Amino acid sequence: MTNCGTEVTLESPPERIVTIKSTSLETLLALGLGSKVVGSAFSDGPVPGALAADAASVPVLSDAAPTQEAVLELEPDFIYAGWESNLGSDTAGERGFLASLGIGSYVSPAACREDGAPGKLDFEDVFANIAEAGALFGAPEAAAELIAEQRKVLDGVTPAGDARSAFWFSSGRDTPYAGAGLGAPQMMMDELGLENIAADVEDAWASLSWETVVAANPDVIILVDADRNTAESKKELLASMPATAGMDAVVNERYLVLPFAAGEAGVRNAEAVADLAGQLTGLP
């Protein structure tokens, strides 16, 4: 297969895998492959409760992007990364160099950027990515079961957005970083029946201006919760700035909250949609 412009060929499934970012670790855990993970790094927060027991036995390599030296000490035969930047000369190592050492590599397909901005993501893409991971890592049946479960979750969601406008606030103080029109945030907002104020930006993520956000005056604000940039800190920021403090969603506290890792394409997205739909029904 071709992955982010790199050919990936395996004679047999990997046995000693290093994961970088939550999306890669959680995919393997959800496929029942946690015992093959010899180290994880750069996680975006705790794993979901259903995966916590399996995650407990996975060694944590580092809280940030690991160095090549730290990765090689674990003697992996494969590295599964959430972002392309995780596999560079200043991180775990460039893919060609790793291959010369007999170490395979794979990047979550939704994060591939070799041809510029990605196409618009939908749940069929997410499910195809899960199936590909299942085939690559030797768990195709588990992948098929996981996809069936996630389809059932989505089928049980009633869109509660009522075409209200929404701002997906990922991070930033001086310049807000938002979910734009092509990535997982847009995909989930489509399922919820929400109108993304950044839907016309042809990228997965975008830096907006506060003037743009204020002018849009979104009905709902989706807050990404991360240890390094919490949902509560975002609420405080929005309430502290005169311009944003007067926005309808801030005045009426119409906030939805989800963990950072649930906002990236992966095994959390279906459950995140169901959770956000429940939060929507409780908004004023």
ChimeraX attribute file (.defattr): number of C-alpha atoms within 10 A of each C-alpha:
attribute: neighborCount
match mode: 1-to-1
recipient: residues
	/A:1	11
	/A:2	10
	/A:3	14
	/A:4	18
	/A:5	11
	/A:6	14
	/A:7	11
	/A:8	14
	/A:9	11
	/A:10	10
	/A:11	5
	/A:12	9
	/A:13	14
	/A:14	19
	/A:15	16
	/A:16	18
	/A:17	27
	/A:18	29
	/A:19	31
	/A:20	29
	/A:21	23
	/A:22	23
	/A:23	25
	/A:24	26
	/A:25	26
	/A:26	25
	/A:27	24
	/A:28	25
	/A:29	22
	/A:30	19
	/A:31	22
	/A:32	15
	/A:33	20
	/A:34	22
	/A:35	15
	/A:36	17
	/A:37	24
	/A:38	21
	/A:39	23
	/A:40	27
	/A:41	23
	/A:42	19
	/A:43	24
	/A:44	20
	/A:45	16
	/A:46	15
	/A:47	22
	/A:48	14
	/A:49	9
	/A:50	10
	/A:51	15
	/A:52	13
	/A:53	13
	/A:54	17
	/A:55	22
	/A:56	11
	/A:57	13
	/A:58	18
	/A:59	13
	/A:60	16
	/A:61	21
	/A:62	16
	/A:63	14
	/A:64	14
	/A:65	20
	/A:66	20
	/A:67	18
	/A:68	17
	/A:69	11
	/A:70	14
	/A:71	22
	/A:72	16
	/A:73	8
	/A:74	14
	/A:75	13
	/A:76	20
	/A:77	20
	/A:78	22
	/A:79	28
	/A:80	25
	/A:81	28
	/A:82	27
	/A:83	19
	/A:84	18
	/A:85	17
	/A:86	25
	/A:87	26
	/A:88	15
	/A:89	13
	/A:90	13
	/A:91	17
	/A:92	23
	/A:93	21
	/A:94	17
	/A:95	19
	/A:96	15
	/A:97	13
	/A:98	19
	/A:99	15
	/A:100	9
	/A:101	11
	/A:102	12
	/A:103	19
	/A:104	22
	/A:105	25
	/A:106	24
	/A:107	22
	/A:108	24
	/A:109	24
	/A:110	22
	/A:111	19
	/A:112	18
	/A:113	14
	/A:114	12
	/A:115	9
	/A:116	8
	/A:117	15
	/A:118	17
	/A:119	15
	/A:120	16
	/A:121	19
	/A:122	17
	/A:123	19
	/A:124	11
	/A:125	15
	/A:126	21
	/A:127	21
	/A:128	15
	/A:129	20
	/A:130	26
	/A:131	20
	/A:132	18
	/A:133	22
	/A:134	22
	/A:135	15
	/A:136	18
	/A:137	19
	/A:138	17
	/A:139	18
	/A:140	17
	/A:141	13
	/A:142	18
	/A:143	25
	/A:144	17
	/A:145	13
	/A:146	20
	/A:147	20
	/A:148	12
	/A:149	13
	/A:150	19
	/A:151	15
	/A:152	12
	/A:153	15
	/A:154	17
	/A:155	11
	/A:156	10
	/A:157	18
	/A:158	15
	/A:159	20
	/A:160	18
	/A:161	21
	/A:162	11
	/A:163	15
	/A:164	15
	/A:165	20
	/A:166	28
	/A:167	27
	/A:168	26
	/A:169	21
	/A:170	24
	/A:171	22
	/A:172	14
	/A:173	10
	/A:174	9
	/A:175	12
	/A:176	18
	/A:177	17
	/A:178	26
	/A:179	31
	/A:180	25
	/A:181	24
	/A:182	22
	/A:183	25
	/A:184	25
	/A:185	28
	/A:186	26
	/A:187	22
	/A:188	23
	/A:189	26
	/A:190	17
	/A:191	20
	/A:192	22
	/A:193	18
	/A:194	21
	/A:195	20
	/A:196	26
	/A:197	24
	/A:198	26
	/A:199	19
	/A:200	10
	/A:201	16
	/A:202	16
	/A:203	18
	/A:204	25
	/A:205	21
	/A:206	16
	/A:207	16
	/A:208	19
	/A:209	14
	/A:210	16
	/A:211	12
	/A:212	12
	/A:213	20
	/A:214	15
	/A:215	13
	/A:216	16
	/A:217	20
	/A:218	21
	/A:219	22
	/A:220	26
	/A:221	22
	/A:222	21
	/A:223	25
	/A:224	23
	/A:225	24
	/A:226	19
	/A:227	11
	/A:228	10
	/A:229	15
	/A:230	17
	/A:231	24
	/A:232	14
	/A:233	14
	/A:234	19
	/A:235	16
	/A:236	12
	/A:237	14
	/A:238	19
	/A:239	17
	/A:240	11
	/A:241	11
	/A:242	9
	/A:243	14
	/A:244	20
	/A:245	17
	/A:246	15
	/A:247	21
	/A:248	16
	/A:249	21
	/A:250	20
	/A:251	12
	/A:252	13
	/A:253	16
	/A:254	19
	/A:255	20
	/A:256	21
	/A:257	19
	/A:258	17
	/A:259	21
	/A:260	22
	/A:261	25
	/A:262	24
	/A:263	24
	/A:264	19
	/A:265	27
	/A:266	25
	/A:267	25
	/A:268	20
	/A:269	22
	/A:270	24
	/A:271	15
	/A:272	20
	/A:273	26
	/A:274	21
	/A:275	15
	/A:276	21
	/A:277	22
	/A:278	16
	/A:279	15
	/A:280	19
	/A:281	12
	/A:282	10
	/A:283	12
	/A:284	9
